[in-house]
Amino acid sequence: MAVLHRSPSEPGLAALEEELTCSICLCLFSSPVTVPCGHNFCAACLELSWAGLSGSFSCPQCRATFAGRPQLQKNTVLCRVVEQLQGCAGAEEKAAAAGCGAEEKAGCGAEAPPVFCDSCLQAPAVQTCLTCTASFCPEHLRPHQDSPAFRDHQLCPPLRDLQQRKCPRHNKLFEFFCSQHGVCICSLCLLGHKLCHTTPLQLARANAESALKKKLMELHNQCERAAQAMTTVKTNQSQAAETAVRRTDLIRSEFSEIKALIEERENQTLKIIADEEKRVCSKFDYIYGVLGNKKNEIQSLKDQIEMALTEDDDILFLKRAAALQRTSAKDAFVPVIEMDENLIHSTYQSAINLKDIVKLSVTQCKEKKAEVKLTPGKTRPRPAASPNRAFVGKKPPGPQHMPKEKILHQTQATLTVEADTKEKKKPAKVAPTTGPLNAAAAASTKELIDSFLKKSREELLQYAANITLDYNTAHNKVILSERYTRMSVSDTPLNYNHHPQRFIDCSQVLGFQCFKRGIHYWEVEIQQNNFCGIGICYGSMDRQGPESRLGRNSSSWCIEWFNSKISSWHNDVEKCLPNVKATKIGVLLHCEGGFVIFMAVGEKHNLIYKFKTQFTEALYPAFWLFSSGTVLSLCQAKQ
């Protein structure tokens, strides 16, 4: 509130003004309030003085302290006295208010000066007549209230700048809004907007507010999704780094046995993992930055809409609303980034093969020396070794003696061939073995299988693997949910993005994890088993055509439910099985032992079927669903 300017003929107002002056801003009171000690201050000045305090509230004038924050009440008597003093100042108050407006805003944060009566130009207006396009004080508003001639005139709270609310063409107040042209029009302008969609200003504002609030909610959801996507990217980046560290540790453990011979090769192999980790992490960092920019863009648009919604002026609000409604923001998109599992696995496998070659050479040298000591002059004949044979679980036969230089040369050649992961090689044919060896191997495998069938579920769970489904392999009608552990069939295509690993013809999906070594166990819960299949397959299995069906090729093994019939399938050969009523199926895979067992999970495991073979590639869990009511869920082992 500015200090009043008076003529010299008004000395009595000086003393009254001093009593009505706020001791903080040194201006006349604006919305005066009284503190418990009896002193008065502007409400805004006192709030500003106490801002940021949580205790120790005191009077700015006498420094009296209060136990808690006082409840401030407006001093209505003092407020009326200030209003009377302002009325006595006459027309000079208007000039003083205009000259000191900036001081008022900076000093005590008072409201804007009032709208004055268009008749007397002195008293503040209390109503504006939209019909007369003029504002009136209580005295000059009386004809509108008493005379029937003004009964139809439309009154509203005092308005400023009425000329800006008039149509420049017809000199009439704006009453309508044309949404097609985005402009406010008067009643006479309606003739030129016959074909446009026009609505009253209040209704147009309500519609625009509703649209902007809806858009604000959408932007809020987009912002949350962007934040979740950024968190997912960071989590995936950490998991990728952990995977790289685990694989690096495995490779170090393999190379520790032959470090004296091929230390340089070990460092080169580790560099492959480090480069792959660096490549994936750099992509994650780039995507994280892009998502951060997207989030900032969405937040900026949110702020603009929130500012627009606080605008009191209908004209300015509608202008901003029209511009903001044309602005759109796209959802955050996170592309799939994965580490090259084939590269990592081939690197790890090369270390294992190199270790086997060195161990084989040392072991055979020791055996030869022992045989010479036992039977001097005679040695037992050994079967010839097949250099391209794949060995699982047993050490392959080979040369009885090999110098160090030859070993190094052979290991270098082996690593060079295996490091080329871009070309697909057919598995080498295994040379036939003799009858007794086959019989002994079969008996050993049978004993191994029987030992696992005798184990309880708690014992099998020590080999448990938490399987998740690979989104990039899912058929367009397979729905993945519950963090990629639940699968079902959709009646309509889902329009997944194209991926070379996606199944085209059969409604199938593979697990994300692959297994090359070790023993692994997982469980699948079946809610309806009319048409579904559970099995394993090689990653090289066809993704389209008739041979892409699980069990209809040499690269997959499965059991299948077809109505009430249960069958086992491999290489397009079906074998009918006894009907087993089970809602949970356990799958036990033994990579080195060369077998996979399917069993019904219950108080006692019941064998459904077992496949025995020599696996030559990495294996993936595989699932087939056909009926729209079929639902398969992967059971996760508790950590």
Secondary structure, DSSP 8 states (H G I E B T S, - for coil): -------TT-THHHHHHHHTB-TTT-SB-SSEEE-TTS-EEEHHHHHHHHTT-SS-EE-TTT--EESS----EE-HHHHHHHHHHHHHTTTHHHHHHHHTHHHHHHHT-------B-TTTSSSB-SEEETTTTEEE-TTTTHHHHH-GGGTT--EES--S-GGGGB-TTT--B--EEETTTTEEE-TGGGGGGTTS-EEEHHHHHHHHHHHHHHHHHHHHHHHHHHHHHHHHHHHHHHHHHHHHHHHHHHHHHHHGGGHHHHHHHHHHHHHHHHHHHHHHHHHHHHHHHHHHHHHHHHHHHHHHHHHHHT---HHHHHHHHHHHHT--------------HHHHHHHHHHHHHHHHHHHHHHHHHHHHHHHHHHSTT---------TT---SSS-----S---HHHHHHHHHHHHHHHT--SS-----------HHHHHHHHHHHHHHHHHHHTS-HHHHGGGB----B-GGG--TTEEEETTTTEEEE-SS-------TTS-SSS-EEEBS--BSSSEEEEEEEES--SEEEEEEEETTS-SSSGGGSTTSSTTEEEEEEETTEEEEEETTEEEEE-----SEEEEEEETTTTEEEEEE-SSS-EEEEEEE----S-EEEEEEE-STT-EEEEE----
